[in-house]
Amino acid sequence: MSVAILGKGKKVALKRRHARIRKRISGTPERPRLVVTRSNRHMVAQVVDDTKGITLVSASTLQADFAGFEGTKTEAAKKVGELIAEKAKAAGITAVVFDRGGNKVHRSRRSRC
């Protein structure tokens, strides 16, 4: 499958990288895909089974667990990582495939991984 994403700029480059990565990465029931999405303020992590097309577990800075959270984005990323790990273990998931979504892996993301 060939995806042609044309243009210049950061967002177009991000979409191009994401399409290139998704050609090779797919989640299975034995090893689902860990998707990390971020914005300037929030971070969302989901464990997805691509064969069924369902989200198995998710964690986010938008959840009620973060209602009174005060800290840096890196600390929030660590907490999201701990939450997704707890939920995945409770669901019986021990291994995942990491989908960085075209983003570079940097401090806040690395601390969560």
mmCIF file of the C-alpha atoms, coordinates in Angstrom:
data_MODEL
# 
_entry.id   MODEL 
# 
loop_
_atom_site.group_PDB 
_atom_site.id 
_atom_site.type_symbol 
_atom_site.label_atom_id 
_atom_site.label_alt_id 
_atom_site.label_comp_id 
_atom_site.label_asym_id 
_atom_site.label_entity_id 
_atom_site.label_seq_id 
_atom_site.pdbx_PDB_ins_code 
_atom_site.Cartn_x 
_atom_site.Cartn_y 
_atom_site.Cartn_z 
_atom_site.occupancy 
_atom_site.B_iso_or_equiv 
_atom_site.pdbx_formal_charge 
_atom_site.auth_seq_id 
_atom_site.auth_comp_id 
_atom_site.auth_asym_id 
_atom_site.auth_atom_id 
_atom_site.pdbx_PDB_model_num 
ATOM 1   C CA . MET A 1 1   ? 0.000   0.000   0.000  1.00 0.00 ? 1   MET A CA 1 
ATOM 2   C CA . SER A 1 2   ? 1.457   3.314   -1.022 1.00 0.00 ? 2   SER A CA 1 
ATOM 3   C CA . VAL A 1 3   ? 0.499   6.521   0.715  1.00 0.00 ? 3   VAL A CA 1 
ATOM 4   C CA . ALA A 1 4   ? 1.406   9.801   -0.955 1.00 0.00 ? 4   ALA A CA 1 
ATOM 5   C CA . ILE A 1 5   ? 1.467   12.685  1.498  1.00 0.00 ? 5   ILE A CA 1 
ATOM 6   C CA . LEU A 1 6   ? 2.600   15.770  -0.338 1.00 0.00 ? 6   LEU A CA 1 
ATOM 7   C CA . GLY A 1 7   ? 3.655   19.163  0.924  1.00 0.00 ? 7   GLY A CA 1 
ATOM 8   C CA . LYS A 1 8   ? 6.104   20.810  3.266  1.00 0.00 ? 8   LYS A CA 1 
ATOM 9   C CA . GLY A 1 9   ? 6.080   21.700  6.925  1.00 0.00 ? 9   GLY A CA 1 
ATOM 10  C CA . LYS A 1 10  ? 6.149   20.055  10.332 1.00 0.00 ? 10  LYS A CA 1 
ATOM 11  C CA . LYS A 1 11  ? 2.651   18.572  10.278 1.00 0.00 ? 11  LYS A CA 1 
ATOM 12  C CA . VAL A 1 12  ? 3.065   17.101  6.800  1.00 0.00 ? 12  VAL A CA 1 
ATOM 13  C CA . ALA A 1 13  ? 6.431   15.602  7.775  1.00 0.00 ? 13  ALA A CA 1 
ATOM 14  C CA . LEU A 1 14  ? 4.823   14.124  10.901 1.00 0.00 ? 14  LEU A CA 1 
ATOM 15  C CA . LYS A 1 15  ? 2.043   12.523  8.835  1.00 0.00 ? 15  LYS A CA 1 
ATOM 16  C CA . ARG A 1 16  ? 4.591   11.180  6.345  1.00 0.00 ? 16  ARG A CA 1 
ATOM 17  C CA . ARG A 1 17  ? 6.683   9.597   9.143  1.00 0.00 ? 17  ARG A CA 1 
ATOM 18  C CA . HIS A 1 18  ? 3.567   8.160   10.781 1.00 0.00 ? 18  HIS A CA 1 
ATOM 19  C CA . ALA A 1 19  ? 2.395   6.551   7.528  1.00 0.00 ? 19  ALA A CA 1 
ATOM 20  C CA . ARG A 1 20  ? 5.868   5.061   6.978  1.00 0.00 ? 20  ARG A CA 1 
ATOM 21  C CA . ILE A 1 21  ? 5.916   3.607   10.497 1.00 0.00 ? 21  ILE A CA 1 
ATOM 22  C CA . ARG A 1 22  ? 2.355   2.223   10.327 1.00 0.00 ? 22  ARG A CA 1 
ATOM 23  C CA . LYS A 1 23  ? 3.228   0.248   7.187  1.00 0.00 ? 23  LYS A CA 1 
ATOM 24  C CA . ARG A 1 24  ? 5.487   -1.914  9.350  1.00 0.00 ? 24  ARG A CA 1 
ATOM 25  C CA . ILE A 1 25  ? 3.800   -1.875  12.768 1.00 0.00 ? 25  ILE A CA 1 
ATOM 26  C CA . SER A 1 26  ? 0.584   -3.713  13.560 1.00 0.00 ? 26  SER A CA 1 
ATOM 27  C CA . GLY A 1 27  ? -0.867  -4.901  16.864 1.00 0.00 ? 27  GLY A CA 1 
ATOM 28  C CA . THR A 1 28  ? -1.855  -8.530  17.387 1.00 0.00 ? 28  THR A CA 1 
ATOM 29  C CA . PRO A 1 29  ? -3.751  -10.159 20.271 1.00 0.00 ? 29  PRO A CA 1 
ATOM 30  C CA . GLU A 1 30  ? -0.434  -11.579 21.593 1.00 0.00 ? 30  GLU A CA 1 
ATOM 31  C CA . ARG A 1 31  ? 1.449   -8.285  21.195 1.00 0.00 ? 31  ARG A CA 1 
ATOM 32  C CA . PRO A 1 32  ? -0.858  -5.266  20.832 1.00 0.00 ? 32  PRO A CA 1 
ATOM 33  C CA . ARG A 1 33  ? 0.257   -1.810  19.676 1.00 0.00 ? 33  ARG A CA 1 
ATOM 34  C CA . LEU A 1 34  ? 0.976   0.924   22.241 1.00 0.00 ? 34  LEU A CA 1 
ATOM 35  C CA . VAL A 1 35  ? -0.099  4.227   20.682 1.00 0.00 ? 35  VAL A CA 1 
ATOM 36  C CA . VAL A 1 36  ? 1.080   7.458   22.272 1.00 0.00 ? 36  VAL A CA 1 
ATOM 37  C CA . THR A 1 37  ? -0.585  10.711  21.238 1.00 0.00 ? 37  THR A CA 1 
ATOM 38  C CA . ARG A 1 38  ? 0.453   14.063  22.600 1.00 0.00 ? 38  ARG A CA 1 
ATOM 39  C CA . SER A 1 39  ? -0.559  17.672  22.349 1.00 0.00 ? 39  SER A CA 1 
ATOM 40  C CA . ASN A 1 40  ? 1.013   20.725  23.913 1.00 0.00 ? 40  ASN A CA 1 
ATOM 41  C CA . ARG A 1 41  ? -0.931  20.139  27.142 1.00 0.00 ? 41  ARG A CA 1 
ATOM 42  C CA . HIS A 1 42  ? -1.985  16.489  27.296 1.00 0.00 ? 42  HIS A CA 1 
ATOM 43  C CA . MET A 1 43  ? -0.780  12.967  26.624 1.00 0.00 ? 43  MET A CA 1 
ATOM 44  C CA . VAL A 1 44  ? -2.855  9.878   25.771 1.00 0.00 ? 44  VAL A CA 1 
ATOM 45  C CA . ALA A 1 45  ? -1.634  6.264   25.669 1.00 0.00 ? 45  ALA A CA 1 
ATOM 46  C CA . GLN A 1 46  ? -3.705  3.373   24.290 1.00 0.00 ? 46  GLN A CA 1 
ATOM 47  C CA . VAL A 1 47  ? -3.066  -0.329  23.807 1.00 0.00 ? 47  VAL A CA 1 
ATOM 48  C CA . VAL A 1 48  ? -4.758  -1.377  20.553 1.00 0.00 ? 48  VAL A CA 1 
ATOM 49  C CA . ASP A 1 49  ? -5.462  -4.771  18.960 1.00 0.00 ? 49  ASP A CA 1 
ATOM 50  C CA . ASP A 1 50  ? -5.435  -4.032  15.214 1.00 0.00 ? 50  ASP A CA 1 
ATOM 51  C CA . THR A 1 51  ? -6.842  -7.412  14.171 1.00 0.00 ? 51  THR A CA 1 
ATOM 52  C CA . LYS A 1 52  ? -10.130 -6.654  15.965 1.00 0.00 ? 52  LYS A CA 1 
ATOM 53  C CA . GLY A 1 53  ? -9.802  -2.873  15.750 1.00 0.00 ? 53  GLY A CA 1 
ATOM 54  C CA . ILE A 1 54  ? -10.428 -2.276  19.461 1.00 0.00 ? 54  ILE A CA 1 
ATOM 55  C CA . THR A 1 55  ? -8.705  -0.399  22.247 1.00 0.00 ? 55  THR A CA 1 
ATOM 56  C CA . LEU A 1 56  ? -7.842  -2.795  25.071 1.00 0.00 ? 56  LEU A CA 1 
ATOM 57  C CA . VAL A 1 57  ? -6.711  -0.271  27.718 1.00 0.00 ? 57  VAL A CA 1 
ATOM 58  C CA . SER A 1 58  ? -6.017  3.461   27.792 1.00 0.00 ? 58  SER A CA 1 
ATOM 59  C CA . ALA A 1 59  ? -4.638  6.143   30.087 1.00 0.00 ? 59  ALA A CA 1 
ATOM 60  C CA . SER A 1 60  ? -4.597  9.913   29.692 1.00 0.00 ? 60  SER A CA 1 
ATOM 61  C CA . THR A 1 61  ? -3.859  13.177  31.441 1.00 0.00 ? 61  THR A CA 1 
ATOM 62  C CA . LEU A 1 62  ? -7.524  14.022  30.792 1.00 0.00 ? 62  LEU A CA 1 
ATOM 63  C CA . GLN A 1 63  ? -8.764  11.306  33.199 1.00 0.00 ? 63  GLN A CA 1 
ATOM 64  C CA . ALA A 1 64  ? -10.125 11.950  36.669 1.00 0.00 ? 64  ALA A CA 1 
ATOM 65  C CA . ASP A 1 65  ? -6.847  10.609  38.172 1.00 0.00 ? 65  ASP A CA 1 
ATOM 66  C CA . PHE A 1 66  ? -5.163  13.823  36.994 1.00 0.00 ? 66  PHE A CA 1 
ATOM 67  C CA . ALA A 1 67  ? -7.788  16.236  38.348 1.00 0.00 ? 67  ALA A CA 1 
ATOM 68  C CA . GLY A 1 68  ? -5.487  17.916  40.885 1.00 0.00 ? 68  GLY A CA 1 
ATOM 69  C CA . PHE A 1 69  ? -2.163  17.010  39.294 1.00 0.00 ? 69  PHE A CA 1 
ATOM 70  C CA . GLU A 1 70  ? 0.512   19.656  39.475 1.00 0.00 ? 70  GLU A CA 1 
ATOM 71  C CA . GLY A 1 71  ? 3.858   18.976  37.899 1.00 0.00 ? 71  GLY A CA 1 
ATOM 72  C CA . THR A 1 72  ? 5.858   19.068  34.695 1.00 0.00 ? 72  THR A CA 1 
ATOM 73  C CA . LYS A 1 73  ? 4.870   17.394  31.452 1.00 0.00 ? 73  LYS A CA 1 
ATOM 74  C CA . THR A 1 74  ? 7.626   14.833  32.046 1.00 0.00 ? 74  THR A CA 1 
ATOM 75  C CA . GLU A 1 75  ? 6.126   13.903  35.436 1.00 0.00 ? 75  GLU A CA 1 
ATOM 76  C CA . ALA A 1 76  ? 2.684   13.655  33.827 1.00 0.00 ? 76  ALA A CA 1 
ATOM 77  C CA . ALA A 1 77  ? 4.122   11.365  31.131 1.00 0.00 ? 77  ALA A CA 1 
ATOM 78  C CA . LYS A 1 78  ? 5.627   9.124   33.831 1.00 0.00 ? 78  LYS A CA 1 
ATOM 79  C CA . LYS A 1 79  ? 2.288   8.914   35.605 1.00 0.00 ? 79  LYS A CA 1 
ATOM 80  C CA . VAL A 1 80  ? 0.471   8.074   32.357 1.00 0.00 ? 80  VAL A CA 1 
ATOM 81  C CA . GLY A 1 81  ? 3.078   5.350   31.753 1.00 0.00 ? 81  GLY A CA 1 
ATOM 82  C CA . GLU A 1 82  ? 2.539   3.892   35.212 1.00 0.00 ? 82  GLU A CA 1 
ATOM 83  C CA . LEU A 1 83  ? -1.251  3.946   34.756 1.00 0.00 ? 83  LEU A CA 1 
ATOM 84  C CA . ILE A 1 84  ? -1.131  2.243   31.343 1.00 0.00 ? 84  ILE A CA 1 
ATOM 85  C CA . ALA A 1 85  ? 1.295   -0.381  32.696 1.00 0.00 ? 85  ALA A CA 1 
ATOM 86  C CA . GLU A 1 86  ? -0.981  -1.189  35.650 1.00 0.00 ? 86  GLU A CA 1 
ATOM 87  C CA . LYS A 1 87  ? -4.052  -1.452  33.423 1.00 0.00 ? 87  LYS A CA 1 
ATOM 88  C CA . ALA A 1 88  ? -2.216  -3.582  30.836 1.00 0.00 ? 88  ALA A CA 1 
ATOM 89  C CA . LYS A 1 89  ? -0.957  -6.011  33.490 1.00 0.00 ? 89  LYS A CA 1 
ATOM 90  C CA . ALA A 1 90  ? -4.462  -6.265  34.921 1.00 0.00 ? 90  ALA A CA 1 
ATOM 91  C CA . ALA A 1 91  ? -5.744  -7.102  31.413 1.00 0.00 ? 91  ALA A CA 1 
ATOM 92  C CA . GLY A 1 92  ? -3.052  -9.792  30.988 1.00 0.00 ? 92  GLY A CA 1 
ATOM 93  C CA . ILE A 1 93  ? -0.885  -7.891  28.495 1.00 0.00 ? 93  ILE A CA 1 
ATOM 94  C CA . THR A 1 94  ? 2.837   -8.426  29.017 1.00 0.00 ? 94  THR A CA 1 
ATOM 95  C CA . ALA A 1 95  ? 4.395   -7.251  25.712 1.00 0.00 ? 95  ALA A CA 1 
ATOM 96  C CA . VAL A 1 96  ? 3.484   -4.461  23.289 1.00 0.00 ? 96  VAL A CA 1 
ATOM 97  C CA . VAL A 1 97  ? 4.729   -2.936  20.027 1.00 0.00 ? 97  VAL A CA 1 
ATOM 98  C CA . PHE A 1 98  ? 5.541   0.762   20.489 1.00 0.00 ? 98  PHE A CA 1 
ATOM 99  C CA . ASP A 1 99  ? 3.984   3.109   17.915 1.00 0.00 ? 99  ASP A CA 1 
ATOM 100 C CA . ARG A 1 100 ? 5.510   6.562   18.322 1.00 0.00 ? 100 ARG A CA 1 
ATOM 101 C CA . GLY A 1 101 ? 3.130   8.022   15.757 1.00 0.00 ? 101 GLY A CA 1 
ATOM 102 C CA . GLY A 1 102 ? 5.763   9.810   13.683 1.00 0.00 ? 102 GLY A CA 1 
ATOM 103 C CA . ASN A 1 103 ? 7.019   11.810  16.668 1.00 0.00 ? 103 ASN A CA 1 
ATOM 104 C CA . LYS A 1 104 ? 10.604  11.767  17.807 1.00 0.00 ? 104 LYS A CA 1 
ATOM 105 C CA . VAL A 1 105 ? 11.229  9.902   21.051 1.00 0.00 ? 105 VAL A CA 1 
ATOM 106 C CA . HIS A 1 106 ? 12.432  12.511  23.547 1.00 0.00 ? 106 HIS A CA 1 
ATOM 107 C CA . ARG A 1 107 ? 12.540  13.058  27.292 1.00 0.00 ? 107 ARG A CA 1 
ATOM 108 C CA . SER A 1 108 ? 8.847   13.007  28.224 1.00 0.00 ? 108 SER A CA 1 
ATOM 109 C CA . ARG A 1 109 ? 8.176   10.054  25.966 1.00 0.00 ? 109 ARG A CA 1 
ATOM 110 C CA . ARG A 1 110 ? 11.323  8.182   26.989 1.00 0.00 ? 110 ARG A CA 1 
ATOM 111 C CA . SER A 1 111 ? 10.475  8.533   30.682 1.00 0.00 ? 111 SER A CA 1 
ATOM 112 C CA . ARG A 1 112 ? 7.132   6.891   30.052 1.00 0.00 ? 112 ARG A CA 1 
ATOM 113 C CA . CYS A 1 113 ? 8.543   4.030   27.967 1.00 0.00 ? 113 CYS A CA 1 
# 
